[in-house]
Every structure is written in C-alpha cells, then in structure tokens.
Amino acid sequence: MTVTVSASGLTLRYGGTAALDEVTLRLTEGVTGLLGPNGAGKTTLLRVLATAVPPDRGAFSVLGHDPSTTAGRQNVRRALGYLPQNPGFHPDFTAFEFVDYVAILKEMTDRGARHREVRRILDAVDLSEVRGRRIKRLSGGMRQRVALAAALVGDPGFLVLDEPTVGLDPEQRMRFRELIAQAGEGRTVLLSTHQTEDVAMLCHRVIVMAQGRLRFEGTPAELTAQAAGRVWSSAERDPAARAGWRTGLGTFRNVGDPPEGADLLEPTLEDGYLLTLDDASAEVAA
C-alpha cells in the first residue's frame, strides 16, 4: 500500500525526559492503532504529526507535504482532522455552531457550501436531531461525536484521534467504533487508545510505544503472535508469570514464560501487548 504519512528520527525532549526518542514510522490508508501506557509518548507523537508542536530533531511528511516549511505546514493543516484527548468546547456554542466555527478555521469561506458540509458531517455522526442544542447540554458521548464531526469536517485525508472512546459506555463505544471504521475508508487514521479491543476490532496495523520509542509495528495478528506459547492456565497463579489473574472459570491465566508441560492457551492481542511492554521494560532495566 502507498505510504501516506512517514516520519524519520523524530525526537523531542522535555527537560531531561525524552518524550520521543528517534521515532520512525510509515502509515498507509486505513486505521492504525497506537498503543502504549501513560507517559509512553503517544500524545506527543500525535501533536507533532498534527503540527501542534515541532520536534527537536527528525522529519516527517503528511500526504506529500513537508511541515518544516510555512507553506508545507499550512498544507498539512488543510489536510488534517485532529481530535485531541481533551477537546476544547465553548459551552454556549450549539453543535452546529462549533463545527461551523472549525470549518471556518479550515478556510471554508463559502457560507452556503460550508453549512451544507456541516449538516452532512453532523448527519454522518448521527447528531442532526441535536445540532441546535448547546454543547453544555449534550451527553458525554454526544460531545465526543461533536469533536469527531469537527475533525471530519472538510473531508481531511489524515485523521488523528487521541483516546476518542475514553469515558464512553459500551453502547457509545460500539457506535464510535463504527464511525471510526467508516472514517478509515479512503483516508489515513491514526488512533491512540488504551483499549486493546478497539485495536483488535478496527485496525489493520498497530504500533506499540513505551518510553518514547516504538517497540512494535505490524498487524494485530503479528502482535498477538508475540504471545504464542507464552500464555497458560493453572490452578494457582504461577509465581514465575509476568502477569496473572483469576478468570471467571476459577483458574488462573498466566502470561510470561511457561513451565514445561504447562496447559497452553490461545493468546490474545492484549497478551501480546503486555509482553511487548514487559520486554521493553526489561530492556531498559538491563
């Protein structure tokens, strides 16, 4: 597949901490999941790719545009849809007014065409019936959909989503997954999340970050395979396991390096993710 977003050697430090440490990646059309613990550098990476903060070192391009120049940075922003972790809303704006305001910032100057686009995107995220309601009177799930609508207005080629399903109930999360899957058709989506099930259900590629570095890049199946032969069941928690918990069946699910003759289980994407993080921690400790 054609590479649409690429980065090489991105480095950014805050004081003595490397938020990004020589990050190199390639993105293509579809949804790529970005996993990592708190403090891994995920939000920093998204902010750099969204041109909200420049890196100390390294380069990247978005849809053929180089943001190191003023013209290139403007072109990236025109092609970008960005949903930050904490969207800033003016509480007295209606849903329509907020998305219309973002459309104006995206240089959509024809009022009639802009309003048609705002109505189209609000309909796409199932908010047409509440488009005249003030944001402060919307539920949390509806506010997240307003934020997604603002990111999608103008049909951006690169969509950056930072924890879009956080705080949503299961029904709202399922609806949001549907919207993200639709958004990934014909455009590049980078989805940062703590929810491994979001990645398993939505993403054709997955990136794992820890301590500001990329620790894995591949398909969800390849991340799951990282745990092949390393998940087993036992009557008690195995003290040699790197992680273990009692299941609803009363047995323990252990992840790590199994003893000889262990009752092996099929791994999940979460197992592969946990072991990737554990291996990264062991590398840093060494």
N, C-alpha and C positions, 0 to 999 in steps of 0.2 A: 504494500500500500504506500501511497505517496506521503512523505513526511510533510506535515503542515506547520508544526512548531518544533523548533530544535534549540537546545541550549548546550553550551560547552564551557566547563570550568567555572560555573557560577559560584562566587564566593562572597559572603557578606558577614562581617563581624560586628557584634555589639559589645564594645569593651573587649574583654578577654574571651568572649564566647563566640564560637563560630556557628552562627545560625545556619549558614550554608557553607559547605566545605567541598569545593570542586565538583559541583553537581553537573552532570552531563546526561541529557535525555533526548528522546525523539518521540513525538506524538503524531498520530495519524487520525483520520476521521473516525468517529465513534466515541464511546465513553471510556476513558482511562481513569481507574480508581487510584487515589493516593492515600495510602495507609501509613500510620505511624502514631506513636504515643504523644502525649502532650510534651511540647518542647522539642519535638523532632526536627522542626524547621518547615513544616508543611505550609503554614500560613505565610511565612516569609517567602517561600518559593512562589506561592500564588501571587503575592503582592509584587514580587519582582517581575513575573511574567505579565502581570496586569499593568506594568509601568507605574505603579504607585510608589515604588522605591527603587533606586538604581543599585546594582550590585557594586561591590568594591572592585571586583575583577571578574572576567569572563564575558561571554557574549551570548546573545540569543536572537532568534528571528521568529516572527509570527506571520504566517501566510505570506511569506516572501518579503516582509518589511523589517528593516533594521531599526530598532528603537534607540540606537546610540546617536542618531541624528534627530533634529527637531521635526523634520518632515516625516521621517520614518516613525517616530513616536506618535505623531498625530494619526498616521495611517493605522498603526496598531490599535489605537484607542477607538478609531472608527469601526474597526473590525471586531471589537471586543464586547462581550457581555460579561459583567462581573457581579456575582452575588457574594458579598463579604460575609464573614461569620456573624457580624453584628450590623445589619443594615440600618442606616440612619434614616428614620422617617420623620417628617413633620407631622405631628399627630392630628393637626387640624386639616391636613390635606385629605381629600377623598382618594379612593383607589385610582380613579381616572386621573385626577389632578397630579398625583405623584408620578404615575407612569408617563403622563404627558410632559411633565417637567423634565424627566430623564430623556425623553425623546427630543426635547428642545436642546438639551445639553449635547445630544448626539447629532446636532446640526440639521434636524428635520425641520426646515423653515416653512414649508407649505402647510398651512394650518389644516386645510381640508384633508390632504393626504396623511398628515400626521395623526389626526383624530381617527381616521379610518384604520390606521395601523394600531393605534392604542386600543380601539374597540376590538380589533381582530385578536390581539395578543391577550386581552382580558378574557375574551371568549375561549381562547385556547387553554387558559389555565382555570377555566370554569369560575370566573368572577363577574360575569356580565350582570348578574342579578344584584350584585352589591357594589357596582362600580361607582355609584353616587354616595356610598356610605363613608363616613370619616374613618381613617385608619385606626384611630384610638378606640373605635367601637367594633373593630373586627377581632375575630379569634386569632390565637397564635398561628394556627395552620393557615388561615386566610392571609395573615400578614406575610408569611413565608411565600405564599403564592403571588402576592403583590410584588415582593422582592424579586421573585423569579421572572415575573412579567416585565419588570424594569430591566432585568438583564437580557431578556429575549427581544425587547422592542428593537426594531430596525434590522432584524434577522442577522445577528452577528455570526461570523464564521468561526470564532473561537469563544467558547463559553467556559468561564472559570467559576466553580461553585465551591464555597468553603463551608462545610458542615451544614448543608441545606436541610437535612432531616432531623437535626438535633432538636429535642424537645417535642417532637410530634408523636401523637399516639399511633398505634399500629395501623388504623384505617387511613389516617392522614399520610403516614409514611408510604403505604402502598400506592396512594394516589400520586404522591410526589415521585415515586419511582417510575410510574407510568409517564409522567410529564418529562422526566429526565431522559428516559429511553426514547421518547419522541424527539426530544431536542438533539439527541445524538445521531439522528438520521440526516446525513449530509453535512454535518459540521463536526468540529473537534471540541470535545467536552473533557475538562479535567475536573474530577470530582474528589475533593478532600473529605474524608469521613473516618469516624471511629467504628462504623458499623460494617463488619465483615460481610454480613448478609446482603447489604446494599451492593458491595463489590461483586459477590457471587451471582447476584441476580441481574446486574446491569452492565458490567464492564467486560470489554473484550481484552483489555490489558490492565495490569496492576503494577504499581510502584510502591515499594516499602521504603520509608525513610526512618532513620534513627541517628541521633547526634549530628544532625545537619548533613548527613551523607545518604546517598542511595544505597540500600542494602539488597534490593532485589528489583528486577524489572523483567516482566514476562507476562504470560497468560495466567488467569486464575487457576487453570488446571496445573500449570507448572509450579505455582506457589503451593498448591495443595500437595503436589508430589514431593515437596521438600520434607513432608512429614511421613512419607511412605515408610512403613516398617518401624515407626517411632511412636506409635500410639497403641496402648494395650489396656486390657481390662484386668482388674484384680479385686479380691475381696476386701482388701485394705489399701489405703494409699501407700504406694511404693515410695519409700524414703529416697530412692535414687532418682525419682522423677523430677523433671524441671518444673512441672506443673501437674496438679492432680485434683480431682474433685469428685464427690459422690454424685452419681446420676440418679434419676428418678427410679431406676430399677434397683437401687441399693448398692450397686457395685461402683468401683472407682474407675474413672477414666484417667489414665496417666499419659503424659507426654514427655518424651525425652529419649533416653537410651534404654531400651527394654532389656530385662534379664533373659538369659537363654530359656527357650521354651515358653515364653510369655504368650498369652492369648491376644494376638494382634487384632486391632480394629481398623476399619477403613478411616483414613484421615479426612479431615475437612479443611477448607480454606483457612479457617481460624487456627487450626493446629499448625499449618504451615507458616502462618503469620507469626504465631507465638514463638515458634522455634527459630524463625529468622531473626526476631528481635533478641532472643536469648543468645543466639550465636554472635550477634553484633555486640552485645554486652560483654560476652566472654572475650571477644577480640580486643575491645577497649581495655578490659582489665588486664589482659596479657601485655 
